[in-house]
Amino acid sequence: MIAILPASEEERRALSEQAGFAGPVECLVASDGRKRLGSVLYRSRGEVMELLAAQAEDPRLLDGLLRAALNAALSAGARTAWCGQEPLFPALRVLGFSEPEEGRSAAMQ
């Protein structure tokens, strides 16, 4: 059974370092038993959430990871989400993010 859960501290640190992010980063992982199927890294500061990175081979799983991260941030008080990672823009459009403009990130309020 596939589950999306918060990463262990060790896994969060490894994925964060691998993606090149320092400082406080939240991480959710999708797994089927012991097999990791994808992950999403994000920061939530007050009313603003930033999607940093996400990856999954299956587009439906990527959608689920993004939705799970958005839900976690919303539950923690976020009201605005944004993302500067262009490869994620197609998946974010489906979730209601605005179209990015030149030099701007995709955003959702």
Helices and strands as residue ranges (DSSP letters): E 2-6, H 9-19, E 26-32, E 35-45, E 48-56, H 59-75, E 80-83, G 86-88, H 89-94, E 106-108
